[in-house]
Amino acid sequence: MTAPHLASRPLSAARSRRLSRFPVRTDLLDLTVRGEQLHVTTPRGPLPLYRFTPLQAAVLCGERVPYAAEWPEHMKLFLYRYQPLPTLPRVTGPHAAHLGTQPRDPHGLRPWDQCTYGGWPLYLFMHDQPGVAAAGEVTDLFEVMLVGQPALPPSSARGHGP
């Protein structure tokens, strides 16, 4: 028998959703280029941006890449290390013309609109530090976004994930 003060009470769906969401970065200022790599500027320095490389094959085949919440449990911790780049409010310079916005699942863990570059959704690696080489590259999954990267073909399916 459980003591009344130890009984667990169920979380409301709204509270449970709030607790599980990841915070969005708000210190992102502008885009910069270092070598040929695209970076986002923060008050502490630039951070490299990444693209999810399987997305191109998915788009060309008419498939949709699921958001991380829909991946198998053993993959989620890996995928959650990459944060979708929020839409940048005031980007200036020659690269601003290549930026766009992609809506994300409003009921997901990361519901904010995501910044795109040449149609590629952009990601931050949560363990990168300003002024240090990019640490989030994983062959055939996540690669640093290059300024000269060919644009992603348009997709009929909205909201590609991780």
C-alpha positions as protocol buffer text, in pm:
chain_id: "A"
residue {
  index: 1
  type: MET
  ca { x: 0 y: 0 z: 0 }
}
residue {
  index: 2
  type: THR
  ca { x: 133 y: 343 z: -93 }
}
residue {
  index: 3
  type: ALA
  ca { x: 132 y: 629 z: 153 }
}
residue {
  index: 4
  type: PRO
  ca { x: -96 y: 912 z: 32 }
}
residue {
  index: 5
  type: HIS
  ca { x: 185 y: 1170 z: 26 }
}
residue {
  index: 6
  type: LEU
  ca { x: 401 y: 939 z: -191 }
}
residue {
  index: 7
  type: ALA
  ca { x: 136 y: 863 z: -449 }
}
residue {
  index: 8
  type: SER
  ca { x: 230 y: 998 z: -789 }
}
residue {
  index: 9
  type: ARG
  ca { x: -17 y: 1211 z: -969 }
}
residue {
  index: 10
  type: PRO
  ca { x: -24 y: 1222 z: -1346 }
}
residue {
  index: 11
  type: LEU
  ca { x: 110 y: 1530 z: -1522 }
}
residue {
  index: 12
  type: SER
  ca { x: -130 y: 1722 z: -1737 }
}
residue {
  index: 13
  type: ALA
  ca { x: -54 y: 1691 z: -2108 }
}
residue {
  index: 14
  type: ALA
  ca { x: 33 y: 2063 z: -2134 }
}
residue {
  index: 15
  type: ARG
  ca { x: 269 y: 2051 z: -1835 }
}
residue {
  index: 16
  type: SER
  ca { x: 434 y: 1734 z: -1961 }
}
residue {
  index: 17
  type: ARG
  ca { x: 490 y: 1896 z: -2303 }
}
residue {
  index: 18
  type: ARG
  ca { x: 643 y: 2207 z: -2143 }
}
residue {
  index: 19
  type: LEU
  ca { x: 883 y: 2003 z: -1932 }
}
residue {
  index: 20
  type: SER
  ca { x: 1006 y: 1801 z: -2228 }
}
residue {
  index: 21
  type: ARG
  ca { x: 1080 y: 2091 z: -2463 }
}
residue {
  index: 22
  type: PHE
  ca { x: 1433 y: 2199 z: -2530 }
}
residue {
  index: 23
  type: PRO
  ca { x: 1512 y: 2569 z: -2481 }
}
residue {
  index: 24
  type: VAL
  ca { x: 1571 y: 2776 z: -2792 }
}
residue {
  index: 25
  type: ARG
  ca { x: 1892 y: 2980 z: -2824 }
}
residue {
  index: 26
  type: THR
  ca { x: 1823 y: 3352 z: -2825 }
}
residue {
  index: 27
  type: ASP
  ca { x: 2180 y: 3485 z: -2847 }
}
residue {
  index: 28
  type: LEU
  ca { x: 2216 y: 3432 z: -3225 }
}
residue {
  index: 29
  type: LEU
  ca { x: 2306 y: 3747 z: -3414 }
}
residue {
  index: 30
  type: ASP
  ca { x: 2412 y: 3706 z: -3777 }
}
residue {
  index: 31
  type: LEU
  ca { x: 2576 y: 3475 z: -4031 }
}
residue {
  index: 32
  type: THR
  ca { x: 2949 y: 3471 z: -4096 }
}
residue {
  index: 33
  type: VAL
  ca { x: 3176 y: 3266 z: -4317 }
}
residue {
  index: 34
  type: ARG
  ca { x: 3502 y: 3115 z: -4195 }
}
residue {
  index: 35
  type: GLY
  ca { x: 3696 y: 2957 z: -4479 }
}
residue {
  index: 36
  type: GLU
  ca { x: 3404 y: 2809 z: -4670 }
}
residue {
  index: 37
  type: GLN
  ca { x: 3199 y: 2713 z: -4364 }
}
residue {
  index: 38
  type: LEU
  ca { x: 2881 y: 2892 z: -4265 }
}
residue {
  index: 39
  type: HIS
  ca { x: 2867 y: 3003 z: -3900 }
}
residue {
  index: 40
  type: VAL
  ca { x: 2621 y: 3187 z: -3680 }
}
residue {
  index: 41
  type: THR
  ca { x: 2756 y: 3472 z: -3469 }
}
residue {
  index: 42
  type: THR
  ca { x: 2694 y: 3475 z: -3094 }
}
residue {
  index: 43
  type: PRO
  ca { x: 2820 y: 3726 z: -2834 }
}
residue {
  index: 44
  type: ARG
  ca { x: 3095 y: 3475 z: -2743 }
}
residue {
  index: 45
  type: GLY
  ca { x: 3200 y: 3411 z: -3106 }
}
residue {
  index: 46
  type: PRO
  ca { x: 3093 y: 3214 z: -3414 }
}
residue {
  index: 47
  type: LEU
  ca { x: 2947 y: 2861 z: -3406 }
}
residue {
  index: 48
  type: PRO
  ca { x: 2951 y: 2629 z: -3710 }
}
residue {
  index: 49
  type: LEU
  ca { x: 2624 y: 2533 z: -3875 }
}
residue {
  index: 50
  type: TYR
  ca { x: 2538 y: 2185 z: -3997 }
}
residue {
  index: 51
  type: ARG
  ca { x: 2310 y: 2020 z: -4250 }
}
residue {
  index: 52
  type: PHE
  ca { x: 2150 y: 1676 z: -4224 }
}
residue {
  index: 53
  type: THR
  ca { x: 2289 y: 1507 z: -4536 }
}
residue {
  index: 54
  type: PRO
  ca { x: 2030 y: 1223 z: -4577 }
}
residue {
  index: 55
  type: LEU
  ca { x: 1770 y: 1493 z: -4640 }
}
residue {
  index: 56
  type: GLN
  ca { x: 1880 y: 1535 z: -5005 }
}
residue {
  index: 57
  type: ALA
  ca { x: 1815 y: 1168 z: -5090 }
}
residue {
  index: 58
  type: ALA
  ca { x: 1483 y: 1181 z: -4905 }
}
residue {
  index: 59
  type: VAL
  ca { x: 1369 y: 1487 z: -5098 }
}
residue {
  index: 60
  type: LEU
  ca { x: 1477 y: 1339 z: -5433 }
}
residue {
  index: 61
  type: CYS
  ca { x: 1286 y: 1017 z: -5354 }
}
residue {
  index: 62
  type: GLY
  ca { x: 975 y: 1197 z: -5230 }
}
residue {
  index: 63
  type: GLU
  ca { x: 1023 y: 1077 z: -4874 }
}
residue {
  index: 64
  type: ARG
  ca { x: 993 y: 1266 z: -4545 }
}
residue {
  index: 65
  type: VAL
  ca { x: 1261 y: 1251 z: -4278 }
}
residue {
  index: 66
  type: PRO
  ca { x: 1088 y: 1216 z: -3939 }
}
residue {
  index: 67
  type: TYR
  ca { x: 1153 y: 1453 z: -3653 }
}
residue {
  index: 68
  type: ALA
  ca { x: 1382 y: 1316 z: -3382 }
}
residue {
  index: 69
  type: ALA
  ca { x: 1085 y: 1240 z: -3155 }
}
residue {
  index: 70
  type: GLU
  ca { x: 972 y: 981 z: -3412 }
}
residue {
  index: 71
  type: TRP
  ca { x: 1310 y: 802 z: -3436 }
}
residue {
  index: 72
  type: PRO
  ca { x: 1390 y: 485 z: -3239 }
}
residue {
  index: 73
  type: GLU
  ca { x: 1471 y: 548 z: -2874 }
}
residue {
  index: 74
  type: HIS
  ca { x: 1837 y: 451 z: -2914 }
}
residue {
  index: 75
  type: MET
  ca { x: 1885 y: 726 z: -3178 }
}
residue {
  index: 76
  type: LYS
  ca { x: 1712 y: 1011 z: -2996 }
}
residue {
  index: 77
  type: LEU
  ca { x: 2000 y: 1102 z: -2763 }
}
residue {
  index: 78
  type: PHE
  ca { x: 2228 y: 1130 z: -3065 }
}
residue {
  index: 79
  type: LEU
  ca { x: 1983 y: 1341 z: -3265 }
}
residue {
  index: 80
  type: TYR
  ca { x: 1899 y: 1574 z: -2978 }
}
residue {
  index: 81
  type: ARG
  ca { x: 2262 y: 1691 z: -2974 }
}
residue {
  index: 82
  type: TYR
  ca { x: 2173 y: 1890 z: -3288 }
}
residue {
  index: 83
  type: GLN
  ca { x: 1946 y: 2186 z: -3233 }
}
residue {
  index: 84
  type: PRO
  ca { x: 1744 y: 2330 z: -3522 }
}
residue {
  index: 85
  type: LEU
  ca { x: 1869 y: 2684 z: -3585 }
}
residue {
  index: 86
  type: PRO
  ca { x: 1590 y: 2931 z: -3503 }
}
residue {
  index: 87
  type: THR
  ca { x: 1503 y: 3187 z: -3768 }
}
residue {
  index: 88
  type: LEU
  ca { x: 1752 y: 3473 z: -3751 }
}
residue {
  index: 89
  type: PRO
  ca { x: 1569 y: 3807 z: -3724 }
}
residue {
  index: 90
  type: ARG
  ca { x: 1811 y: 4054 z: -3885 }
}
residue {
  index: 91
  type: VAL
  ca { x: 2068 y: 3895 z: -4113 }
}
residue {
  index: 92
  type: THR
  ca { x: 2265 y: 4129 z: -4335 }
}
residue {
  index: 93
  type: GLY
  ca { x: 2528 y: 4081 z: -4601 }
}
residue {
  index: 94
  type: PRO
  ca { x: 2558 y: 3873 z: -4916 }
}
residue {
  index: 95
  type: HIS
  ca { x: 2431 y: 3548 z: -4761 }
}
residue {
  index: 96
  type: ALA
  ca { x: 2098 y: 3688 z: -4643 }
}
residue {
  index: 97
  type: ALA
  ca { x: 1944 y: 3619 z: -4985 }
}
residue {
  index: 98
  type: HIS
  ca { x: 1997 y: 3243 z: -4938 }
}
residue {
  index: 99
  type: LEU
  ca { x: 1812 y: 3229 z: -4606 }
}
residue {
  index: 100
  type: GLY
  ca { x: 1463 y: 3100 z: -4558 }
}
residue {
  index: 101
  type: THR
  ca { x: 1237 y: 2962 z: -4289 }
}
residue {
  index: 102
  type: GLN
  ca { x: 1091 y: 2615 z: -4246 }
}
residue {
  index: 103
  type: PRO
  ca { x: 802 y: 2552 z: -4008 }
}
residue {
  index: 104
  type: ARG
  ca { x: 843 y: 2266 z: -3761 }
}
residue {
  index: 105
  type: ASP
  ca { x: 588 y: 2051 z: -3584 }
}
residue {
  index: 106
  type: PRO
  ca { x: 412 y: 2294 z: -3345 }
}
residue {
  index: 107
  type: HIS
  ca { x: 349 y: 2008 z: -3102 }
}
residue {
  index: 108
  type: GLY
  ca { x: 705 y: 1874 z: -3105 }
}
residue {
  index: 109
  type: LEU
  ca { x: 991 y: 1921 z: -2862 }
}
residue {
  index: 110
  type: ARG
  ca { x: 1142 y: 2198 z: -3076 }
}
residue {
  index: 111
  type: PRO
  ca { x: 843 y: 2384 z: -3217 }
}
residue {
  index: 112
  type: TRP
  ca { x: 1015 y: 2702 z: -3337 }
}
residue {
  index: 113
  type: ASP
  ca { x: 1053 y: 2789 z: -3705 }
}
residue {
  index: 114
  type: GLN
  ca { x: 1387 y: 2673 z: -3842 }
}
residue {
  index: 115
  type: CYS
  ca { x: 1634 y: 2876 z: -4048 }
}
residue {
  index: 116
  type: THR
  ca { x: 1732 y: 2733 z: -4387 }
}
residue {
  index: 117
  type: TYR
  ca { x: 2018 y: 2815 z: -4623 }
}
residue {
  index: 118
  type: GLY
  ca { x: 1963 y: 2729 z: -4989 }
}
residue {
  index: 119
  type: GLY
  ca { x: 1669 y: 2516 z: -4875 }
}
residue {
  index: 120
  type: TRP
  ca { x: 1884 y: 2316 z: -4629 }
}
residue {
  index: 121
  type: PRO
  ca { x: 1754 y: 2323 z: -4270 }
}
residue {
  index: 122
  type: LEU
  ca { x: 2039 y: 2439 z: -4044 }
}
residue {
  index: 123
  type: TYR
  ca { x: 2148 y: 2288 z: -3713 }
}
residue {
  index: 124
  type: LEU
  ca { x: 2376 y: 2376 z: -3423 }
}
residue {
  index: 125
  type: PHE
  ca { x: 2576 y: 2104 z: -3248 }
}
residue {
  index: 126
  type: MET
  ca { x: 2513 y: 2145 z: -2877 }
}
residue {
  index: 127
  type: HIS
  ca { x: 2875 y: 2067 z: -2780 }
}
residue {
  index: 128
  type: ASP
  ca { x: 3048 y: 2314 z: -3016 }
}
residue {
  index: 129
  type: GLN
  ca { x: 3228 y: 2607 z: -2855 }
}
residue {
  index: 130
  type: PRO
  ca { x: 3307 y: 2945 z: -3016 }
}
residue {
  index: 131
  type: GLY
  ca { x: 3658 y: 2961 z: -3158 }
}
residue {
  index: 132
  type: VAL
  ca { x: 3704 y: 2583 z: -3160 }
}
residue {
  index: 133
  type: ALA
  ca { x: 3691 y: 2358 z: -3469 }
}
residue {
  index: 134
  type: ALA
  ca { x: 3355 y: 2202 z: -3553 }
}
residue {
  index: 135
  type: ALA
  ca { x: 3304 y: 1886 z: -3348 }
}
residue {
  index: 136
  type: GLY
  ca { x: 2964 y: 1772 z: -3473 }
}
residue {
  index: 137
  type: GLU
  ca { x: 3049 y: 1624 z: -3811 }
}
residue {
  index: 138
  type: VAL
  ca { x: 2932 y: 1264 z: -3854 }
}
residue {
  index: 139
  type: THR
  ca { x: 3004 y: 1110 z: -4194 }
}
residue {
  index: 140
  type: ASP
  ca { x: 2688 y: 1067 z: -4403 }
}
residue {
  index: 141
  type: LEU
  ca { x: 2466 y: 1221 z: -4133 }
}
residue {
  index: 142
  type: PHE
  ca { x: 2565 y: 1572 z: -4026 }
}
residue {
  index: 143
  type: GLU
  ca { x: 2816 y: 1784 z: -4218 }
}
residue {
  index: 144
  type: VAL
  ca { x: 2929 y: 2143 z: -4174 }
}
residue {
  index: 145
  type: MET
  ca { x: 2729 y: 2370 z: -4405 }
}
residue {
  index: 146
  type: LEU
  ca { x: 2946 y: 2511 z: -4681 }
}
residue {
  index: 147
  type: VAL
  ca { x: 2866 y: 2842 z: -4846 }
}
residue {
  index: 148
  type: GLY
  ca { x: 2900 y: 2683 z: -5192 }
}
residue {
  index: 149
  type: GLN
  ca { x: 2674 y: 2387 z: -5110 }
}
residue {
  index: 150
  type: PRO
  ca { x: 2423 y: 2332 z: -5394 }
}
residue {
  index: 151
  type: ALA
  ca { x: 2069 y: 2423 z: -5296 }
}
residue {
  index: 152
  type: LEU
  ca { x: 1836 y: 2150 z: -5177 }
}
residue {
  index: 153
  type: PRO
  ca { x: 1570 y: 2071 z: -5438 }
}
residue {
  index: 154
  type: PRO
  ca { x: 1221 y: 2190 z: -5341 }
}
residue {
  index: 155
  type: SER
  ca { x: 1013 y: 1934 z: -5155 }
}
residue {
  index: 156
  type: SER
  ca { x: 639 y: 1880 z: -5161 }
}
residue {
  index: 157
  type: ALA
  ca { x: 650 y: 1752 z: -4802 }
}
residue {
  index: 158
  type: ARG
  ca { x: 674 y: 2024 z: -4537 }
}
residue {
  index: 159
  type: GLY
  ca { x: 880 y: 2003 z: -4224 }
}
residue {
  index: 160
  type: HIS
  ca { x: 1177 y: 1773 z: -4253 }
}
residue {
  index: 161
  type: GLY
  ca { x: 1334 y: 1679 z: -3933 }
}
residue {
  index: 162
  type: PRO
  ca { x: 1558 y: 1571 z: -3700 }
}
